[in-house]
Amino acid sequence: MQSDFAAARQLLERAQDELYGSDETSQKVRESLDLLIEAIATAEYRRPPAEIVPFPRKARL
């Protein structure tokens, strides 16, 4: 089973929106959530490595 990164990212973004206080704790938690959101977005849009197909080269004369 694969994780639903989009749903997880949305939930973390909503949690971040609720922490609108200017106190130090709210600020630190928002920054921490931002790191998590970035990690999830990276995982969400990660692509498998591309297969490189070699093209035949002409022999040089």
Buried (B, 14 or more C-beta within 10 A) or exposed (E): EEEEBEEBBEEBEEBBEEBEEEEEEBEEBBEEBEEBBEEBBEEEEEEEEEEEEEEEEEEEE
